Amino acid sequence: MKILFSTFCLFPLIVLAQIQSPNEFLGYELGEKFSRHHQVVDYYQHLSDRSEKVTLQRYGKTYENRPLLLAFVSSKENLENLETIRLDNLRRAGIESGSPTTNIPIVWLSYNVHGNESSSTEASMATIYELINDSDKKEWLEKAIIVIDPCINPDGRDRYVNFFWQYGSQSYNPDPNALEHNEIWPGGRPNHYLFDLNRDWAWQTQIESKSRIKVYNQWLPQIHVDFHEQGINSPYYFAPAAQPFHELITKFQRDFQAEIGRNHAKYFDANNWFYFTKQFFDLLYPSYGDTYPTYNGAIGMTYEQAGHGMAGLGIIKQEGDTLSLKDRIAHHHTTGLSTIEVAVNNAERLLDNFENFFGDNSNLKYKTFVLKYDGNDDKFNALKAWLDDQGIIYGTANGRLKGYDYSSGRTADFSIATEDLVVTTNQPKATLAHILFEPKTKLVDSVTYDITAWGVPYAYGIQAYASSQSVSISNSSNQVSSLMQAPEKAYAFIAKWNSMDDARFLAALLKADVKVRFTQKPMNYKGETFDRGSLIIAKRDNKKLKSFESKIVELANNYHRDLAVIQTGFMDAGPDIGSSDIRYLEKPKIALLGYEGTSSLAFGATWHFMEQELQYPVTVLGTNYFSRVDLSDYDVLIMQSGWYGSFGEGEMKKIMEWVSAGGKLIAVEGALNKLKDSDYSSLSAYVDDQAKTEGEKKDKERKAAARLVPYEEQEREFIKGFAPGAIYKVKMDDTHPLAFGYGDTYYTLKTGSRKVAYLDGNNVGILTDKEDLMSGFAGQYAKEDMAGTLVFGVENKGRGQIVHIVDNPLFRSFWQNGKLLMVNAMFFVGQ
């Protein structure tokens, strides 16, 4: 026999009484068909019902109400002692008090985070069956807990599987041109809201991630494997990972990855299977299924099998061989069992180094992160809730320190006020906290797989400092506002405008048909200042609303808003309630373009934002029937990023005529290409003809220089023009409605190098200098080109407006400070 363990389809096992193999239970051999998620759930339930070696836990459900499962696989004795083993593991991490009495490592195997990378869920059934039925694995189960998540993304998986069942040939067609190998939009990769769940581990914006990370942090395994698929012509990838490694990944974590990789290689070599390591898949961005576990003390790894959504049940590769689903299952099955084997044989080393990871924080550059309180309780409460989800401890402190100023990029002295939020590295989750908060990530290699900056203070829009000095903190908790009492009489209520909680309150008011105004200039009443964007709910406007005072206060309490009650329209300073500077807010009907030609991820982020975060109705319009839509039914049209290949002169003319008649178009990232250098907009890469001539000359010189670059260095030459996820400081015109709720500075996450010159309209957010780069990698040419460019702008067209958004503030939904800007664009601009 060439491999250590039997492959499920080649070497049948002796079936224990009443426990069926996947083939017997499903009625077909694994790899002959795609199993729908409910069949997988049923099989895992079957094993749990009939085996003393399996305990099943339902840890949540998806947006489409499919169950999320964990199977705990071990000996009967270990499963009976499961809670003690769990708590002992947390004691090693310092999260629970006391000393552990057990020495059982935990290996966590996660399958099918991308729905159309479908072979891994099938492989999970083969793997769990062999673990509980092969007598050679008995010792493994006595020495370890194996946690199996058979499908992280059930909604995406069933979208793909249903596609294949619908369009696949009765006997699969291996021709890559066949429809069964070419998914329709949006494909099965993302979840219901079209998010990439493999980039959501740290941010936890999706219900699947929130549910999974909650239980993951209750266990903190020593090893975590994330099973994936890649292009059909790629060999199998397993650890060790590629550079750049984050500098805080320990030597043991790196070395043990290599040790596991060598064990895999032994079995792949014996079967003459191709594989590769140390390329492409790095360990830097903290929100992956390999990095997030790594930063939580595990050996976190990605395994990539050729296939993806294109492979189907079988496809012809470039060399003429056919890659079958059975092949893909066998490879994932092999690496899964090989991983467990290495863990069991090195249990003591794993546990000791896991404990050391949490016990030694001396290598951390920063000891204290201080987030300066600016009076915005909503922002800080949101941050605290997110820190709670991570298991990161925070609190309050006093004192004076020296540290890195996130806003200036320089070292400065600062004082800690009682209201400031303080995170120190004197805690179990020190490494994770340091990585998430670090102002600049060290890059040993600029060629990375994902974004290179994510600093939490920038993402939340909070002034912060990072210090190498230590302080002691006292516990802190979320502010809970007291409920308002309805006044007997009110001329109006005023609500401040500076957070998404305020935006949700506005959405609730409008959905309840409450009429609302907002101020374009600061106003003062009885010593309290209300900045631009503050909402005014006047009794005069709502005279048809029964029990006006009680209804408004009820809505305010539902959203924990503390409103100012005013008894007069006469303000102490600033515009009075009847002023033309207090604008009536028309309740907008909003449409969002989706389907072919749009980025599924960008569309999904907006769809999720509207339904789950803002909770305001949106109508999704398909690009495939857009020509038949009467746009006069809508006030706002959002064109999220995309290429809009089917949008020609007719479609764009239709949109522009609607804008001229009073509509508002919000164009984001890639959608700007339909406006750039066109008759529709002043949007251009260059501010004038002279700049265009100079720019074209510079581009020509760069291309000429690139011709002389050696072949192996061409990738690095190419990235000189890119800014893959760098953070830039944006100068904001905070007097413009698009910037209400912000100060004069905003931090944007650039995920590309799109260069747009200033508009002939309102340039609300701009970059002025190449020194505006605050964190992350931007290539030499990108840094030069970004200076003097637009980030956010508005131009009038007839009676309507075009809102230009160069950097998507809803990217992956984790850039919290950008979300209010989208609300401003939808509700305030043009009113």
C-alpha positions in Angstrom: 0.0 0.0 0.0 1.4 3.4 -1.0 -0.2 5.5 1.6 -0.4 5.4 5.3 -4.2 5.2 5.5 -6.8 3.7 3.2 -8.4 6.0 0.6 -12.2 5.7 0.9 -12.9 4.6 -2.6 -9.9 2.4 -3.3 -9.6 0.4 -0.1 -12.9 -0.3 1.6 -13.0 -0.5 5.4 -14.8 -2.9 7.6 -18.0 -1.1 8.5 -19.0 -1.2 12.1 -22.6 -2.3 12.9 -25.2 0.4 12.1 -22.6 2.9 10.9 -22.8 3.5 7.2 -20.0 4.7 5.0 -20.7 7.9 3.0 -21.3 5.8 -0.1 -23.8 3.6 1.7 -25.6 6.5 3.3 -25.8 8.8 0.2 -26.5 6.0 -2.3 -23.6 6.9 -4.5 -19.8 6.8 -4.4 -18.2 10.0 -3.1 -17.1 12.0 -6.1 -19.8 10.6 -8.5 -22.2 13.4 -7.6 -22.1 16.7 -5.6 -23.8 16.3 -2.2 -26.3 19.0 -1.2 -25.8 20.5 2.2 -28.8 18.9 3.8 -27.4 15.5 2.8 -24.1 16.3 4.5 -25.9 17.4 7.6 -27.9 14.2 7.6 -24.8 12.1 7.3 -23.1 13.8 10.2 -26.2 13.4 12.3 -26.2 9.7 11.3 -22.6 9.4 12.6 -23.4 11.3 15.8 -26.5 9.1 16.5 -24.6 5.9 16.0 -21.0 6.4 17.2 -19.7 7.1 20.6 -16.7 8.8 18.9 -18.7 11.7 17.5 -20.4 14.6 19.2 -22.3 17.1 17.0 -22.8 20.7 17.8 -25.0 23.2 15.9 -23.3 26.5 16.5 -25.4 28.7 14.3 -27.3 29.1 11.1 -26.8 31.0 7.8 -28.8 33.9 6.4 -30.7 31.3 4.4 -31.3 29.3 7.6 -29.0 26.4 6.9 -27.4 24.9 10.0 -23.7 25.4 10.8 -22.2 22.3 12.4 -19.2 21.1 14.3 -18.3 17.5 14.8 -16.0 16.6 17.7 -14.3 13.4 17.0 -12.3 11.5 19.7 -12.4 8.5 22.0 -15.5 7.9 24.1 -13.5 8.9 27.2 -12.3 12.2 25.8 -15.8 13.1 24.6 -17.2 12.4 28.0 -14.5 14.7 29.4 -14.9 17.3 26.6 -15.6 20.4 28.8 -12.6 19.7 31.0 -10.3 19.4 28.0 -11.7 22.6 26.6 -11.2 24.6 29.8 -7.7 23.1 30.2 -6.8 24.3 26.8 -7.9 27.8 27.7 -5.9 27.5 31.0 -2.8 27.0 28.8 -3.6 30.2 27.1 -4.1 32.1 30.3 -7.8 32.8 29.5 -9.1 30.6 32.3 -7.4 30.4 35.7 -5.8 27.3 37.1 -3.5 24.6 35.8 -4.5 22.0 33.2 -5.0 18.4 34.2 -5.3 16.9 30.7 -2.8 16.9 27.8 -5.0 16.6 24.7 -4.2 18.7 21.6 -7.0 20.1 19.5 -6.9 19.8 15.7 -9.6 21.9 13.9 -10.3 21.1 10.2 -12.5 23.7 8.3 -14.0 22.8 5.0 -15.7 24.7 2.1 -15.3 28.4 3.2 -15.7 29.2 -0.5 -18.9 27.5 -1.7 -17.7 26.5 -5.1 -14.5 24.9 -3.8 -16.7 22.0 -3.2 -14.5 18.9 -3.0 -13.5 19.6 0.6 -16.9 19.0 2.1 -17.1 15.7 0.3 -13.6 14.9 1.7 -14.7 15.7 5.2 -17.2 12.9 5.1 -14.5 10.5 4.0 -12.2 11.7 6.7 -14.6 11.5 9.6 -15.7 8.0 8.5 -12.1 6.7 8.4 -11.3 8.3 11.8 -14.1 6.5 13.6 -13.9 3.2 11.7 -10.3 2.4 11.1 -8.8 0.6 14.0 -5.4 2.1 13.2 -6.8 5.5 14.1 -7.9 4.4 17.6 -4.8 5.8 19.2 -5.2 9.1 17.4 -8.6 9.6 18.9 -7.3 8.7 22.3 -4.6 11.4 22.0 -6.4 14.2 20.3 -9.7 16.0 19.8 -10.4 16.5 16.1 -13.0 19.3 15.4 -14.5 19.1 11.9 -16.5 21.9 10.4 -17.8 20.2 7.3 -19.1 23.3 5.6 -18.4 26.9 6.7 -20.4 28.4 3.8 -23.5 26.3 3.2 -25.4 29.0 1.3 -22.5 29.4 -1.2 -22.0 25.6 -1.5 -25.7 24.9 -2.3 -25.7 27.8 -4.8 -22.8 26.1 -6.6 -24.1 22.5 -6.2 -27.6 23.5 -7.4 -26.0 25.2 -10.4 -24.1 22.0 -11.3 -27.1 19.8 -10.8 -29.1 22.1 -13.0 -26.6 22.6 -15.9 -24.3 19.6 -15.6 -24.5 16.9 -18.2 -26.0 13.6 -17.2 -22.6 12.1 -17.7 -20.3 14.9 -16.9 -18.6 16.7 -19.8 -14.9 17.3 -19.2 -14.7 19.9 -22.0 -13.8 23.2 -20.2 -16.1 25.1 -22.6 -19.2 23.2 -21.4 -21.7 25.4 -19.4 -21.2 23.1 -16.4 -17.7 24.5 -16.0 -18.7 28.2 -16.3 -20.8 29.4 -13.4 -23.3 32.2 -13.8 -23.1 35.4 -11.8 -22.4 35.6 -8.8 -21.0 32.1 -8.6 -20.9 29.9 -5.5 -17.8 31.3 -3.9 -19.4 33.9 -1.5 -22.2 33.5 1.1 -25.7 34.8 0.9 -24.6 38.5 0.9 -21.8 37.6 -1.5 -19.0 38.1 1.1 -15.8 36.2 0.9 -15.9 34.5 4.3 -12.2 33.7 4.2 -11.5 37.4 4.6 -13.9 37.9 7.4 -12.3 36.0 10.3 -11.2 39.1 12.2 -13.9 41.5 11.2 -16.9 39.1 11.7 -19.3 41.1 9.6 -21.3 38.0 8.6 -23.5 35.8 10.7 -21.5 32.7 9.7 -18.2 34.4 10.9 -19.8 35.7 14.1 -21.1 32.3 15.0 -17.9 30.4 14.1 -15.4 32.7 15.8 -17.5 32.7 19.0 -17.1 28.9 19.4 -13.6 29.0 17.9 -12.5 31.3 20.8 -14.0 28.9 23.2 -11.5 26.3 22.1 -8.4 27.9 20.5 -7.0 24.8 18.8 -3.3 24.0 18.4 -3.8 23.4 14.7 -6.3 24.9 12.2 -6.5 23.9 8.5 -8.6 25.8 6.0 -9.3 23.6 2.9 -9.6 25.4 -0.4 -9.4 25.0 -4.2 -7.6 27.0 -6.9 -7.2 26.9 -10.7 -7.6 23.6 -12.4 -4.0 23.5 -13.7 -2.4 24.1 -10.3 -0.8 21.3 -8.3 -1.8 20.8 -4.7 -0.6 23.5 -2.3 0.2 22.9 1.3 2.4 24.6 4.0 4.9 25.9 4.6 3.5 29.3 3.5 5.0 31.9 1.3 6.7 35.2 2.4 5.7 37.6 3.8 5.2 36.1 7.2 4.1 38.5 9.8 7.1 39.2 12.0 5.2 38.0 15.2 4.7 34.5 13.9 7.0 32.4 16.0 9.8 30.2 14.9 8.0 27.1 16.1 4.9 28.0 14.1 7.0 28.3 11.0 9.0 25.2 11.6 6.0 23.1 12.5 4.3 24.1 9.3 7.3 22.8 7.4 7.2 19.6 9.5 3.6 19.0 8.5 4.4 19.8 4.9 7.1 17.2 4.8 4.7 14.6 6.1 2.2 15.4 3.4 5.0 15.3 0.8 5.8 11.7 1.9 2.3 10.5 0.9 2.0 12.7 -2.2 5.4 11.4 -3.4 4.3 7.8 -2.9 1.3 8.4 -5.1 3.2 10.5 -7.7 0.9 13.5 -7.0 2.2 17.0 -7.8 2.3 19.6 -5.1 4.1 22.9 -4.3 4.9 24.9 -1.1 6.2 28.3 -0.1 4.6 30.2 -3.0 1.7 32.7 -3.4 -0.1 32.1 -0.1 1.5 34.3 2.5 0.8 34.8 6.2 0.2 38.5 6.7 -3.4 39.8 6.4 -5.0 39.0 9.8 -8.5 37.9 8.6 -7.8 34.7 6.8 -8.5 31.1 8.0 -4.8 30.5 8.4 -3.6 33.9 9.8 -6.3 34.5 12.3 -5.7 31.1 14.0 -2.0 31.7 13.7 -2.3 35.0 15.6 -4.3 33.1 18.2 -1.5 30.6 18.9 -2.3 27.9 16.4 -0.5 26.3 13.5 -2.8 27.9 10.9 -2.6 26.6 7.3 -4.3 26.8 4.0 -4.5 23.8 1.7 -5.3 24.4 -1.9 -6.5 21.7 -4.3 -6.9 22.2 -8.0 -10.5 22.5 -9.1 -12.6 25.5 -7.9 -16.0 26.1 -9.5 -14.7 25.3 -13.0 -13.8 21.7 -12.4 -17.2 20.2 -11.9 -17.2 16.4 -11.6 -14.3 16.3 -14.1 -12.4 18.5 -16.4 -9.6 18.2 -18.9 -6.4 20.1 -17.8 -3.8 21.7 -19.9 -1.6 18.6 -20.2 -4.6 16.5 -21.4 -5.3 14.7 -18.1 -8.8 14.7 -16.6 -9.0 16.1 -13.0 -11.9 14.4 -11.3 -13.8 15.2 -8.2 -12.7 11.8 -6.8 -9.1 13.0 -7.3 -9.7 16.2 -5.5 -11.4 14.4 -2.6 -8.6 12.0 -2.3 -6.0 14.7 -2.0 -7.9 16.7 0.7 -8.6 13.4 2.5 -4.9 12.6 2.5 -3.7 16.0 3.9 -6.4 16.0 6.5 -5.3 12.7 8.0 -1.7 13.5 7.6 -2.2 16.7 9.6 -3.8 14.7 12.5 -1.0 12.2 12.4 1.7 14.8 12.9 -0.3 16.5 15.7 -0.7 13.2 17.5 2.9 12.3 17.2 4.0 15.8 18.5 1.3 16.4 21.1 3.6 17.5 23.9 5.6 19.9 21.7 2.3 21.4 20.3 0.9 22.0 23.8 4.1 23.4 25.2 4.7 25.9 22.4 1.0 26.8 22.4 1.4 27.7 26.1 4.6 29.6 25.4 2.9 31.6 22.7 0.5 33.1 25.2 2.9 33.4 28.0 5.7 35.4 26.5 4.9 38.9 25.2 8.4 40.3 25.5 8.9 40.5 21.7 6.1 42.9 21.1 7.2 46.4 20.1 4.2 48.2 21.5 2.9 47.6 25.0 0.0 50.1 25.1 -2.5 51.4 22.5 -4.5 54.4 23.6 -7.6 55.5 21.7 -8.6 59.0 22.5 -12.2 59.6 23.5 -13.8 62.3 21.3 -17.3 62.3 22.8 -18.6 59.8 20.3 -20.0 57.1 22.5 -21.4 55.1 19.6 -18.1 54.7 17.9 -16.4 53.6 21.1 -19.2 51.2 22.1 -19.0 49.6 18.6 -15.2 49.2 19.0 -15.7 47.7 22.5 -18.2 45.2 21.2 -15.8 44.1 18.5 -13.0 43.7 21.0 -15.3 41.6 23.1 -15.9 39.3 20.1 -12.1 38.9 19.7 -11.5 38.2 23.4 -9.2 41.2 23.6 -9.1 42.9 27.1 -9.4 46.7 27.3 -9.9 49.3 30.0 -9.1 52.7 31.3 -5.9 54.2 32.7 -4.2 57.5 33.6 -0.8 58.8 33.0 1.5 60.4 30.5 3.4 58.4 27.7 5.3 58.9 24.6 4.3 57.0 21.5 3.5 56.8 17.8 0.8 59.3 16.8 -1.5 57.6 14.2 -2.6 60.9 12.7 0.8 62.5 12.2 3.0 59.5 11.8 5.4 60.9 14.3 6.4 60.2 17.9 4.7 62.5 20.4 4.0 62.9 24.1 0.4 62.4 25.2 -1.7 62.1 28.3 -4.2 59.3 29.0 -7.6 60.7 30.0 -10.0 58.7 32.2 -12.4 58.4 29.2 -9.8 57.0 26.8 -9.9 53.4 25.8 -6.7 51.5 26.5 -5.5 48.2 25.1 -2.3 46.7 26.5 -0.3 43.7 25.5 -0.3 42.4 29.1 -3.0 39.9 28.3 -3.4 36.5 26.7 -4.5 37.9 23.3 -1.5 40.2 23.2 -0.2 39.1 19.8 -3.6 39.4 18.1 -4.2 42.8 19.7 -0.8 44.0 18.6 -1.3 42.9 15.0 -4.7 44.4 14.7 -3.7 47.7 16.2 -0.1 48.1 14.9 0.2 51.4 13.0 2.6 50.0 10.4 3.0 46.4 9.4 6.6 45.3 8.7 6.8 43.9 5.2 9.8 41.7 4.3 8.3 41.2 0.8 6.1 43.7 -1.1 4.5 41.0 -3.2 1.5 40.0 -1.1 -1.7 38.1 -1.5 -4.0 40.8 0.0 -4.1 44.2 1.6 -1.1 45.4 3.6 -2.8 47.7 6.1 -5.8 47.4 8.4 -5.1 49.5 11.5 -8.1 49.4 13.7 -7.9 53.1 14.8 -8.0 54.1 11.2 -10.9 51.8 10.4 -12.9 53.2 13.3 -11.8 56.8 12.7 -10.4 57.3 16.2 -7.3 59.3 17.2 -4.8 56.9 18.7 -1.3 56.4 20.0 0.9 53.3 20.2 3.5 53.3 23.0 6.3 51.0 24.0 5.7 51.9 27.6 3.4 49.9 29.8 0.4 51.0 31.9 -2.0 49.2 34.2 -5.7 49.3 33.2 -9.0 49.2 35.0 -12.0 47.3 33.5 -14.2 49.2 31.1 -17.6 48.4 29.6 -20.0 49.7 27.1 -22.0 52.8 27.9 -25.7 52.1 28.2 -27.8 55.1 27.7 -30.8 55.7 29.9 -34.2 55.8 28.3 -35.7 59.1 27.4 -39.0 60.2 28.9 -41.5 61.8 26.5 -42.0 65.5 27.3 -45.5 66.8 27.5 -44.9 69.2 24.6 -42.0 69.8 22.2 -41.5 72.3 19.4 -39.0 69.9 17.9 -36.3 67.3 18.7 -32.7 67.5 17.6 -30.5 64.4 17.1 -26.8 64.7 16.6 -25.2 63.1 13.5 -21.9 61.3 13.9 -22.4 57.5 13.8 -24.1 54.6 12.2 -26.4 54.5 15.2 -27.6 57.9 14.2 -28.0 56.7 10.6 -30.1 53.7 11.7 -32.3 56.1 13.7 -32.8 58.2 10.7 -33.7 55.2 8.6 -36.3 54.1 11.3 -37.8 57.6 11.3 -38.2 57.6 7.5 -39.6 54.1 7.4 -42.2 55.2 10.0 -43.1 58.2 7.7 -41.7 60.7 10.2 -40.7 63.9 8.4 -37.1 65.0 9.1 -34.9 68.0 8.4 -31.2 68.4 8.8 -29.0 71.4 9.4 -26.3 72.5 6.9 -24.6 74.8 9.5 -23.8 74.4 13.2 -26.5 75.6 15.6 -26.6 76.1 19.3 -29.4 75.8 21.8 -29.0 76.3 25.5 -25.3 76.0 25.4 -25.3 72.8 23.3 -23.8 72.8 19.8 -25.3 70.7 17.1 -23.0 70.3 14.1 -23.8 70.0 10.5 -26.0 67.0 9.7 -27.9 67.1 13.0 -31.5 65.9 12.5 -34.5 68.1 13.3 -37.8 66.4 13.9 -40.3 69.2 14.1 -43.9 69.0 15.4 -45.1 71.3 12.6 -43.8 68.8 9.9 -45.5 65.9 11.7 -48.8 67.4 12.6 -50.6 64.3 11.3 -48.6 62.1 13.6 -50.6 61.1 16.6 -48.9 61.4 20.0 -45.9 63.1 18.3 -43.7 63.4 21.4 -44.3 59.8 22.5 -43.7 58.3 19.1 -40.4 60.1 18.5 -39.1 59.2 22.0 -40.2 55.6 21.5 -38.1 55.4 18.3 -35.2 57.2 20.0 -35.2 54.7 22.8 -35.3 51.8 20.4 -32.0 53.1 18.9 -30.6 54.4 22.2 -30.6 58.0 21.0 -30.6 60.8 23.5 -32.5 63.7 21.8 -32.5 67.3 22.7 -36.0 68.7 23.3 -36.5 72.2 22.2 -39.5 74.4 22.9 -38.8 77.2 20.3 -37.5 77.6 16.8 -35.3 80.4 17.9 -31.7 79.2 18.3 -29.1 80.9 20.5 -26.6 80.7 17.6 -26.6 79.4 14.0 -29.7 79.0 11.9 -33.2 78.9 13.4 -35.4 76.0 12.7 -37.2 77.9 9.9 -34.0 78.9 8.2 -33.2 77.9 4.6 -30.1 76.2 6.1 -32.4 73.7 7.7 -33.1 71.5 4.8 -36.1 69.2 4.4 -35.1 65.6 3.8 -37.0 63.9 1.1 -37.5 60.2 1.9 -35.5 58.6 -0.9 -36.3 55.5 -2.9 -33.0 53.8 -3.5 -32.0 51.3 -6.2 -28.8 49.3 -6.4 -27.5 47.8 -9.7 -26.5 44.2 -9.5 -26.0 41.0 -11.6 -23.6 40.5 -14.5 -21.1 43.3 -15.0 -21.0 44.2 -11.4 -18.5 43.1 -8.8 -20.4 40.5 -6.8 -18.3 41.3 -3.7 -18.9 45.1 -3.9 -22.6 44.6 -4.7 -22.9 42.2 -1.8 -21.3 44.6 0.6 -23.8 47.3 -0.3 -26.8 44.9 -0.2 -25.7 43.7 3.2 -25.2 47.2 4.4 -28.7 48.3 3.3 -30.5 45.3 4.7 -28.5 44.3 7.8 -26.8 47.5 9.0 -28.7 50.5 7.9 -32.0 48.5 7.6 -33.4 50.7 4.9 -35.3 49.4 1.9 -33.4 49.1 -1.4 -34.5 47.7 -4.8 -32.0 45.6 -6.6 -32.1 46.2 -10.3 -30.5 43.6 -12.6 -28.2 44.8 -15.3 -29.7 42.2 -17.6 -33.0 44.0 -17.8 -32.0 47.5 -16.8 -33.1 48.9 -20.2 -36.7 48.1 -19.3 -36.6 49.8 -15.9 -38.4 53.2 -15.4 -35.8 55.1 -13.4 -38.3 57.8 -12.5 -39.5 55.5 -9.8 -36.3 56.0 -7.9 -34.4 58.9 -6.4 -31.0 57.3 -5.9 -29.1 54.8 -8.1 -26.0 53.1 -6.7 -23.5 51.8 -9.3 -21.1 49.7 -7.2 -17.8 48.7 -8.5 -17.8 46.6 -11.7 -17.0 46.7 -15.4 -20.6 47.0 -16.7 -19.7 45.4 -20.0 -23.3 45.4 -21.2 -23.8 49.1 -20.5 -23.3 51.0 -23.7 -24.3 54.4 -24.9 -28.0 53.7 -24.5 -27.8 52.7 -20.8 -25.5 55.5 -19.8 -27.6 58.1 -21.7 -30.7 56.8 -19.9 -28.9 57.2 -16.5 -27.6 60.7 -17.4 -31.1 61.9 -18.5 -32.5 60.7 -15.2 -29.8 62.5 -13.3 -30.4 65.7 -15.2 -34.1 65.4 -14.3 -33.2 65.3 -10.6 -31.9 61.8 -9.9 -28.7 61.1 -7.8 -26.1 58.6 -9.1 -23.6 57.2 -6.7 -20.7 55.7 -8.7 -18.1 53.6 -6.8 -14.7 52.5 -7.8 -14.8 50.5 -11.0 -18.1 52.1 -12.0 -16.3 55.4 -12.4 -14.8 54.0 -15.6 -18.1 54.5 -17.3 -17.9 58.2 -16.4 -14.2 58.9 -16.7 -13.1 60.9 -19.7 -16.7 60.9 -21.1 -19.3 63.5 -22.0 -21.2 62.5 -18.9 -18.9 63.9 -16.3 -15.8 66.1 -15.6 -14.1 63.0 -14.2 -10.7 62.5 -15.7 -7.3 61.1 -14.9 -5.8 64.6 -15.6 -6.8 68.0 -14.5 -6.0 69.7 -17.9 -4.3 69.1 -21.2 -0.9 70.0 -19.9 -1.2 67.5 -17.0 -2.3 64.9 -19.5 0.7 65.5 -21.7 3.1 65.3 -18.8 1.3 62.2 -17.5 1.5 60.4 -20.8 5.2 61.3 -21.1 5.8 59.9 -17.6 3.9 56.7 -18.5 6.0 56.3 -21.6 9.2 56.7 -19.7 8.1 54.1 -17.1 7.1 51.6 -19.9 10.5 52.1 -21.5 12.3 51.4 -18.2 10.2 48.3 -17.7 11.4 46.8 -20.9 14.9 46.4 -19.5 13.8 44.7 -16.3 14.9 41.0 -16.0 12.1 38.5 -16.4 12.2 37.3 -12.8 11.9 40.9 -11.5 8.9 41.9 -13.7 6.3 41.2 -11.1 8.0 43.6 -8.7 8.3 46.2 -11.5 4.6 45.8 -12.1 3.6 46.5 -8.5 5.3 49.8 -8.5 2.1 51.1 -9.9 -0.2 49.6 -7.3 -1.4 50.3 -3.8 -2.8 47.0 -2.6 -4.6 48.0 0.6 -2.7 51.0 1.9 -4.1 53.6 4.2 -4.1 57.2 3.1 -4.9 60.4 5.0 -7.7 62.3 3.2 -8.3 66.1 3.5 -12.1 66.5 3.8 -14.3 69.5 3.2 -16.5 69.0 6.2 -18.9 71.8 5.2 -20.2 69.6 2.4 -23.2 67.3 3.1 -21.2 64.3 1.9 -18.8 64.8 4.8 -21.3 65.6 7.6 -20.4 63.8 10.8 -16.7 63.9 9.9 -14.0 66.3 10.7 -11.5 67.7 8.2 -9.6 64.4 8.1 -10.6 60.9 7.0 -8.5 57.8 6.5 -9.2 55.8 3.4 -8.2 52.2 2.5 -7.0 52.1 -1.1 -7.4 48.7 -2.7 -6.2 49.8 -6.1 -4.3 52.6 -7.8 -7.2 54.4 -9.6 -6.1 57.9 -10.3 -8.7 60.6 -10.6 -8.1 64.3 -10.9 -10.1 67.0 -9.1 -13.6 67.6 -10.4 -15.1 70.7 -11.9 -17.5 70.3 -9.0 -17.1 69.8 -5.2 -13.9 68.0 -4.3 -15.0 66.8 -0.9 -12.2 64.4 -0.1 -8.7 64.8 -1.7 -5.2 63.6 -1.4 -2.7 66.4 -1.5 0.7 64.9 -1.2 2.5 61.5 -1.5 3.2 61.8 2.2 -0.5 61.2 2.8 0.4 57.5 2.9 0.0 56.4 6.5 0.3 52.7 6.5 0.8 49.7 4.2 2.5 49.2 0.9 2.2 51.5 -2.2 4.5 51.2 -5.1 6.8 54.0 -6.1 4.7 55.0 -9.1 1.5 54.7 -7.2 2.7 57.1 -4.4 3.7 59.6 -7.0 0.4 59.4 -8.9 -1.8 59.6 -5.8 -0.7 63.1 -4.9 -3.3 65.7 -6.0 -6.1 63.2 -6.7 -9.8 62.9 -5.8 -11.2 60.4 -3.3 -14.8 61.7 -2.9 -16.5 64.3 -4.9 -19.9 65.6 -6.1 -20.8 67.4 -9.3 -24.2 68.8 -10.3 -25.7 67.7 -13.6 -29.0 69.5 -14.4 -31.2 69.2 -11.4 -29.4 66.1 -10.2 -26.0 65.0 -8.8 -23.3 62.5 -9.4 -21.4 61.3 -6.3 -18.0 60.0 -7.2 -16.5 57.5 -4.7 -13.0 56.4 -5.7 -12.3 54.2 -2.6 -15.2 52.0 -1.6 -16.0 52.7 2.1 -18.0 49.5 2.3 -15.0 47.3 1.3 -15.5 43.9 3.2 -17.7 45.9 5.5 -15.0 46.3 8.1 -14.0 49.9 7.4 -16.4 51.2 10.0 -15.6 54.9 9.7 -16.6 55.0 6.0 -20.1 53.8 6.3 -21.6 57.2 7.4 -20.2 58.7 4.2 -22.4 56.3 2.1 -25.4 57.3 4.2 -24.6 61.0 3.6 -24.4 60.3 -0.2 -27.8 58.6 -0.2 -29.7 61.0 2.1 -28.1 64.4 2.4 -26.4 65.2 -0.9 -28.6 67.2 -3.2 -31.4 67.8 -0.7 
